[in-house]
Amino acid sequence: MIIWLLSDHDYRKHLAFKSLLARFSAAHPDSNIEFSIKSRSSLWESLFAHLRDSKRNPLADVIEIPQNWTELFSRLGLLSELSSGLEALGQRRYPEFILKELCRHEDNRAYSAPWWLEAPALFYRPQALKGVVADPDGELASWEGFRAALDRVRAPARRGNFRALSVPGSSGPVSVPDVIPRMWGRRGGLFSDDLNRATFSREETAGGIEDWLELAVSGKIELFSADRFENGPREAEDCAFIISARKLPGAARSGLKMLPYPGYPSGGGLTLVYNLAVSASAQDHGAAVNFVSWAMEPRNASVFAESFGVFPCLRSVFEERVREEKETAVYKRLFSAPVLKPNIMVYPTAELLLDRVLWNLSLKIAKKDYDREDLMRELIMAQGEADYLLSVY
């Protein structure tokens, strides 16, 4: 059996998966499993390469995918239906906000199994905010308050390696995971609510993207720097703010506090869900389903997720983990009104279009040649392509 696992900036995920496979092999000594790491782009290319020539480009038996890729690749015939083989799926043992996008058509079929999730949040160092932010809960609830605080903590009196803001795990350029929380905080999006037209250039969408780009333009975050290519988590850094979708190593020891991502009126926000799927061409379909079912067992799902600071998707262990967190009140707010990326055919391709836009703009920012007209021009072109995709799908 061959497994494709999504790459990750945090090496702990891959170590946790190796440990998971070791325990599975111990329980199933006759199993023969290999796994390889795929970036999002290489996974995307491999899936479409299989469509072009299935014999020369075979799929793995088990594939980790972002949840919102499920609809596209199930419609293209690459994924197996799992509800009948997985008890957790058949009995819908997941939070409602996950099932809403997983089973968008409200039938009894599901083509991937939710595995783990993460949610971007704001961490801050109280000592660094003394004399700068009197009421963190109130002042940092809005993007404007957060942005003003960033300016104040960057006073010239700060010395050493102190930084106002760190975004561990970000890639070199600004990317879709960076901008989506702010874009949705402004109530923007890539498509209209009825999903009939693309809205890349709508003011709420463009404004949310520009809010994040401004952090790079003003030097609050540095593009294409060594810090943005880290291979794994570090102890909580000497900075005032950290935006992270995961729990931070050493956060409690460093005295870091946590708040929801700034700018969401409800205090909730973006939740990113990752699933396991079984390919329709799996050589041993039963063995592949058996592995996914085993990985979804409460203890296995919980241990795996805890190993790199994320949450398991299975409802029982998810709710238990939220209750046990030190920042349980904040996590309850985060998951009180979670928003997931739409699981519709066109959305993953639309994200690729937006990533291309952000890459082009990041290069301009790095060269100090960026203007807002560049943003609008790029978004209008990408919107036209997305509208065409809607007409095709």
C-alpha positions in Angstrom: 0.0 0.0 0.0 1.3 3.4 -0.9 0.3 6.6 0.9 0.8 10.2 -0.2 1.1 12.7 2.7 1.0 16.4 2.3 4.2 18.3 3.0 4.3 20.6 6.1 6.5 23.3 7.4 6.4 21.5 10.8 8.7 18.4 10.7 6.7 17.1 13.8 3.9 16.1 11.5 6.1 13.7 9.5 7.6 12.2 12.7 4.1 11.7 14.0 3.0 10.0 10.8 6.0 7.6 11.0 5.1 6.8 14.5 1.5 6.2 13.4 2.6 3.8 10.7 4.9 1.9 13.1 1.9 1.3 15.4 -0.3 0.2 12.5 2.4 -2.2 11.2 2.8 -3.7 14.7 -1.0 -4.3 14.8 -1.0 -5.5 11.2 2.3 -7.3 10.7 1.3 -8.5 7.2 0.9 -5.0 5.9 3.5 -3.5 3.6 3.3 0.3 3.5 5.3 3.0 1.8 4.7 6.7 2.0 6.0 9.8 0.2 5.6 13.5 0.8 3.8 15.7 -1.7 3.6 19.4 -1.8 0.2 20.8 -2.7 1.4 21.7 -6.2 3.1 18.3 -6.8 0.0 16.5 -5.4 -2.2 18.6 -7.8 0.0 17.7 -10.7 0.1 14.0 -9.8 -3.7 13.8 -9.7 -4.1 15.5 -13.1 -1.2 13.4 -14.5 -3.2 10.3 -13.6 -6.2 11.6 -15.5 -4.1 12.1 -18.6 -2.4 8.7 -18.4 -3.5 6.4 -15.6 -1.1 3.6 -16.5 2.1 5.7 -16.5 1.0 7.8 -13.6 -0.6 5.6 -10.9 -2.2 7.1 -7.8 -1.3 6.2 -4.3 -3.8 4.0 -2.4 -4.4 6.5 0.4 -4.0 10.3 -0.2 -4.1 13.2 2.2 -6.0 16.1 0.7 -7.4 19.5 1.8 -11.0 18.9 2.5 -12.2 21.3 -0.2 -10.5 19.2 -2.9 -12.9 16.4 -2.3 -15.7 17.5 -4.6 -13.5 18.2 -7.5 -11.6 14.9 -7.5 -14.5 12.8 -6.6 -16.4 14.2 -9.6 -13.4 13.4 -11.8 -13.7 9.8 -10.6 -10.4 9.6 -8.7 -11.7 9.0 -5.2 -13.7 6.1 -3.6 -16.9 6.5 -1.7 -16.1 5.8 2.0 -19.3 6.1 4.0 -20.2 2.4 3.7 -16.7 1.3 4.8 -15.9 3.8 7.6 -18.1 3.7 10.7 -17.1 7.3 11.6 -18.3 8.6 8.3 -21.4 6.3 8.1 -22.5 7.6 11.5 -21.4 11.2 10.8 -19.2 11.3 14.0 -17.8 14.7 13.1 -18.7 18.3 14.1 -21.5 19.8 12.1 -19.4 22.5 10.6 -17.1 19.9 9.0 -20.0 17.8 7.7 -21.6 20.9 6.2 -18.8 21.2 3.6 -17.9 17.5 3.4 -21.4 16.4 2.5 -22.6 19.6 0.7 -25.2 17.7 -1.3 -26.9 16.3 1.9 -26.8 12.7 0.7 -25.2 9.7 2.4 -22.0 9.6 0.4 -18.6 11.0 1.4 -15.4 10.6 -0.6 -12.9 11.5 2.0 -12.6 11.3 5.8 -11.8 14.4 7.9 -8.6 13.8 9.8 -7.2 16.9 11.4 -7.9 20.7 11.5 -6.3 24.0 12.5 -7.6 27.5 12.9 -5.5 30.8 12.6 -5.4 32.8 15.9 -3.4 35.6 17.4 -0.8 35.0 20.1 0.7 38.0 22.0 3.3 38.6 24.7 1.8 40.6 27.5 5.1 42.0 28.6 5.8 43.4 25.2 2.4 45.2 25.2 2.9 47.1 28.5 2.2 50.8 27.9 1.1 49.9 24.3 -2.2 48.0 24.7 -4.3 48.5 27.8 -7.1 46.1 26.9 -5.9 43.3 24.6 -9.3 41.6 24.4 -10.9 44.9 23.3 -8.2 46.6 21.3 -7.0 43.6 19.4 -10.4 42.3 18.4 -10.4 44.6 15.3 -7.8 44.6 12.5 -7.5 48.4 13.0 -6.6 47.9 16.7 -4.2 45.2 15.9 -2.6 47.2 13.2 -2.2 50.3 15.4 -0.6 48.1 18.1 1.9 46.8 15.6 3.1 50.3 14.9 3.5 51.2 18.6 5.5 48.1 19.5 8.0 48.8 16.8 9.4 51.8 18.7 13.1 52.6 18.1 13.8 51.8 21.8 13.3 48.1 21.1 16.7 46.3 20.7 18.1 42.9 19.9 16.1 40.4 17.9 12.8 41.7 18.9 10.1 41.8 16.2 6.6 43.1 16.2 5.1 40.2 14.3 6.0 36.6 13.4 4.1 34.3 11.1 5.7 30.8 11.5 5.1 28.4 8.6 4.4 31.0 5.9 6.2 30.6 2.6 8.4 33.1 1.0 5.7 35.2 -0.8 2.4 36.2 0.5 0.0 33.2 -0.1 -3.6 32.3 0.0 -3.5 31.0 3.6 -2.1 34.4 4.6 -4.9 36.5 3.0 -8.0 34.4 3.4 -8.6 35.1 7.1 -8.4 38.9 6.6 -10.4 38.7 3.3 -13.2 36.8 5.0 -13.0 39.1 8.0 -14.0 41.9 5.7 -16.8 39.6 4.4 -15.1 39.2 1.1 -14.6 36.0 -0.8 -13.6 34.5 -4.2 -17.2 33.9 -5.2 -20.6 35.4 -4.6 -22.8 33.8 -2.0 -24.9 32.0 -4.7 -21.6 30.8 -6.3 -22.7 32.2 -9.6 -19.9 34.7 -10.2 -16.3 35.4 -9.1 -15.7 38.3 -6.8 -11.9 38.6 -6.7 -12.1 42.4 -7.4 -14.9 43.2 -5.1 -13.9 45.9 -2.6 -14.3 43.6 0.5 -12.1 40.9 -1.2 -9.5 43.3 -2.6 -9.4 45.3 0.7 -8.8 42.2 2.8 -5.9 41.1 0.5 -4.5 44.6 0.6 -4.6 44.7 4.4 -2.2 41.8 4.4 0.0 43.1 1.5 0.4 46.3 3.5 2.1 44.4 6.2 4.7 43.4 3.7 4.9 46.8 2.1 5.5 48.5 5.5 8.1 45.9 6.6 6.0 44.3 9.3 6.6 41.0 7.6 9.6 40.3 5.4 9.1 38.4 2.2 11.5 35.8 0.9 13.5 35.8 4.1 15.0 32.9 6.0 12.5 33.2 8.8 9.6 32.5 6.3 11.3 29.2 5.2 11.6 27.5 8.6 11.7 23.8 8.6 9.9 23.4 11.9 8.6 25.1 15.0 10.8 27.0 17.4 10.3 28.0 21.0 8.1 31.1 21.2 10.1 33.9 19.7 11.0 37.3 21.1 8.2 39.2 19.4 5.0 40.9 20.4 2.6 39.0 18.2 2.5 35.7 16.5 -0.2 34.6 14.0 -0.4 30.9 14.0 -3.0 28.2 13.1 -1.4 25.8 15.6 -0.4 25.7 19.3 3.1 27.1 19.7 5.9 25.1 21.4 6.9 26.8 24.6 3.9 29.2 24.5 2.9 28.6 28.2 6.5 28.7 29.3 7.0 32.0 27.5 3.9 33.6 28.9 2.1 33.9 25.5 -1.6 34.7 25.6 -4.1 33.8 22.8 -7.0 35.7 21.1 -9.1 35.0 18.1 -7.8 36.2 14.7 -8.3 40.0 14.7 -11.2 41.3 12.6 -13.9 38.6 12.9 -17.0 40.1 14.4 -18.1 36.7 15.8 -14.7 35.8 17.2 -14.7 32.7 15.0 -13.0 32.5 11.6 -11.2 30.3 9.1 -10.8 26.6 9.9 -8.6 24.5 7.7 -9.5 20.8 7.5 -7.4 18.0 6.0 -8.8 14.6 5.0 -7.7 11.1 4.1 -9.1 9.7 0.8 -8.8 6.3 -0.9 -8.1 6.4 -4.6 -10.7 4.7 -6.9 -7.8 2.8 -8.5 -6.4 1.4 -5.2 -4.9 -2.1 -5.8 -6.2 -3.4 -2.5 -9.2 -1.2 -1.7 -10.0 -3.1 1.5 -6.6 -2.7 3.0 -6.6 1.1 2.2 -10.0 1.5 3.8 -8.8 -0.5 6.8 -5.9 1.8 7.3 -8.0 5.0 7.1 -10.5 3.4 9.5 -7.7 2.6 11.9 -6.2 6.1 11.6 -9.6 7.5 12.5 -9.9 5.6 15.8 -10.1 8.1 18.7 -6.8 7.3 20.3 -4.9 7.2 17.0 -6.4 10.4 15.7 -5.9 12.2 19.0 -2.2 11.2 19.4 -1.4 12.1 15.8 -3.0 15.6 16.0 -1.5 16.4 19.4 2.0 15.6 18.2 2.1 18.8 16.1 -0.3 21.1 17.8 -3.5 20.7 15.8 -7.0 19.2 16.5 -8.4 15.8 15.5 -11.7 16.0 13.5 -13.5 13.1 15.2 -16.2 14.8 17.3 -15.6 13.0 20.6 -11.8 13.7 20.7 -12.1 17.1 19.2 -14.5 18.3 21.9 -12.4 16.7 24.6 -9.3 18.5 23.3 -11.0 21.8 23.2 -12.2 21.4 26.8 -8.7 20.4 28.0 -6.9 23.4 26.4 -5.5 26.1 28.6 -7.0 28.7 26.3 -10.3 26.7 26.1 -12.4 29.9 26.2 -10.6 31.3 23.1 -10.9 28.0 21.2 -14.6 27.8 22.0 -14.9 31.3 20.4 -12.8 30.2 17.4 -15.1 27.1 16.8 -18.3 28.9 17.6 -18.7 30.2 14.1 -16.0 28.5 12.0 -15.8 29.1 8.3 -14.5 26.4 5.9 -13.3 26.8 2.4 -16.2 25.8 0.1 -16.0 22.2 -1.1 -17.0 23.0 -4.7 -15.4 21.9 -7.9 -14.1 25.4 -9.0 -12.7 26.6 -5.6 -9.3 24.8 -5.6 -8.5 26.1 -9.1 -9.6 29.6 -8.0 -7.1 29.4 -5.1 -4.4 28.6 -7.6 -5.3 31.7 -9.6 -5.1 33.8 -6.5 -1.8 32.3 -5.5 -0.4 33.3 -8.9 -1.6 36.8 -8.3 0.0 36.9 -4.8 3.3 35.6 -6.1 3.4 38.3 -8.8 2.6 41.0 -6.3 5.0 39.7 -3.7 7.8 40.0 -6.3 6.8 43.6 -6.9 6.8 44.4 -3.2 10.2 42.8 -2.7 11.5 45.0 -5.6 9.7 48.0 -4.0 7.7 48.4 -7.2 4.2 47.7 -5.9 1.1 49.9 -6.4 -2.5 49.2 -5.6 -3.3 49.4 -9.3 -1.1 46.3 -9.7 -3.4 44.5 -7.3 -6.6 45.5 -9.0 -5.3 44.7 -12.5 -4.1 41.2 -11.4 -7.4 40.5 -9.5 -9.6 41.5 -12.5 -7.6 39.2 -14.8 -7.9 36.3 -12.3 -11.6 37.0 -11.9 -12.2 36.6 -15.6 -10.5 33.2 -15.6 -12.5 32.1 -12.5 -15.8 33.3 -14.2 -14.9 31.1 -17.2 -14.3 28.1 -14.9 -17.7 28.6 -13.4 -19.3 28.6 -16.8 -17.5 25.3 -17.6 -18.2 23.6 -14.3 
